[in-house]
Amino acid sequence: MAVADPIARLVKELARLPGIGEKTAQRLAFHVLEAGPDYARALAEAVVGVVRDVRCCSVCQTLTEQDPCGICADDRRDPRIICVVEGVPDLLAVERTREFRGRYHVLHGALSPLDGVGPSDLKIKELLLRLEREPAEEVLVATNPDVEGEATALYLQKLLKPLGLKLTRIAQGVPMGGDLEFADQATLARALAGRREL
């Protein structure tokens, strides 16, 4: 039995989403169909709304409906400390800790010459312009601890060090609940290098 063209088209479009294979896309499509027209309409309106209403914050480059975003507009946040992250999910992860009370800057990626991603593809120019307008005391580089994240951190260090800012990097090493015997050499080496006094 052939699947109706609208269902096949929906499956095809859902399968283009990251992390969604054809079987998952098919389950999602049938869920939408079974949930009824009100749900389908609300889902479609949400998708259209996010494309229409969400844009980059003019200050920190996060995705937002209002400009400036809620974090940049919050006068309880310390504007002297800027945490630089690769993407919005990273910003949300830091926010979930409730430990950071400064502000953010979202790069929208990391340097990856092999993938054709260079400095001009990231929001680095916006960071430099921001630091000219609103001088900060500290820039915390919170890029991922992978090759691309490290390359981005080194590039930012080269650009920002001459500005006389305090540059910091998030600590890296053995995770909570991890066993030392199972940690790889690089992770354990970083943990040892980043040790602190008790």
Secondary structure in CASP SS format (residue, H / E / C, confidence):
PFRMAT SS
TARGET T0000
AUTHOR 0000-0000-0000
METHOD secondary structure of the structure
MODEL  1
M C 1.00
A C 1.00
V C 1.00
A C 1.00
D H 1.00
P H 1.00
I H 1.00
A H 1.00
R H 1.00
L H 1.00
V H 1.00
K H 1.00
E H 1.00
L H 1.00
A H 1.00
R C 1.00
L C 1.00
P C 1.00
G C 1.00
I C 1.00
G C 1.00
E H 1.00
K H 1.00
T H 1.00
A H 1.00
Q H 1.00
R H 1.00
L H 1.00
A H 1.00
F H 1.00
H H 1.00
V H 1.00
L H 1.00
E H 1.00
A H 1.00
G C 1.00
P H 1.00
D H 1.00
Y H 1.00
A H 1.00
R H 1.00
A H 1.00
L H 1.00
A H 1.00
E H 1.00
A H 1.00
V H 1.00
V H 1.00
G H 1.00
V H 1.00
V H 1.00
R H 1.00
D H 1.00
V C 1.00
R E 1.00
C E 1.00
C C 1.00
S C 1.00
V C 1.00
C C 1.00
Q C 1.00
T C 1.00
L E 1.00
T E 1.00
E C 1.00
Q C 1.00
D C 1.00
P C 1.00
C C 1.00
G H 1.00
I H 1.00
C H 1.00
A H 1.00
D C 1.00
D C 1.00
R C 1.00
R C 1.00
D E 1.00
P E 1.00
R E 1.00
I E 1.00
I E 1.00
C E 1.00
V E 1.00
V E 1.00
E C 1.00
G C 1.00
V H 1.00
P H 1.00
D H 1.00
L H 1.00
L H 1.00
A H 1.00
V H 1.00
E H 1.00
R H 1.00
T H 1.00
R C 1.00
E C 1.00
F C 1.00
R C 1.00
G E 1.00
R E 1.00
Y E 1.00
H E 1.00
V E 1.00
L C 1.00
H C 1.00
G C 1.00
A C 1.00
L C 1.00
S E 1.00
P H 1.00
L H 1.00
D H 1.00
G C 1.00
V E 1.00
G C 1.00
P H 1.00
S H 1.00
D H 1.00
L C 1.00
K C 1.00
I H 1.00
K H 1.00
E H 1.00
L H 1.00
L H 1.00
L H 1.00
R H 1.00
L H 1.00
E H 1.00
R H 1.00
E C 1.00
P C 1.00
A C 1.00
E C 1.00
E E 1.00
V E 1.00
L E 1.00
V E 1.00
A C 1.00
T C 1.00
N C 1.00
P C 1.00
D C 1.00
V H 1.00
E H 1.00
G H 1.00
E H 1.00
A H 1.00
T H 1.00
A H 1.00
L H 1.00
Y H 1.00
L H 1.00
Q H 1.00
K H 1.00
L H 1.00
L H 1.00
K H 1.00
P H 1.00
L H 1.00
G C 1.00
L C 1.00
K E 1.00
L E 1.00
T E 1.00
R E 1.00
I C 1.00
A C 1.00
Q C 1.00
G C 1.00
V C 1.00
P C 1.00
M C 1.00
G C 1.00
G C 1.00
D C 1.00
L H 1.00
E H 1.00
F H 1.00
A C 1.00
D C 1.00
Q H 1.00
A H 1.00
T H 1.00
L H 1.00
A H 1.00
R H 1.00
A H 1.00
L H 1.00
A H 1.00
G C 1.00
R C 1.00
R C 1.00
E C 1.00
L C 1.00
END
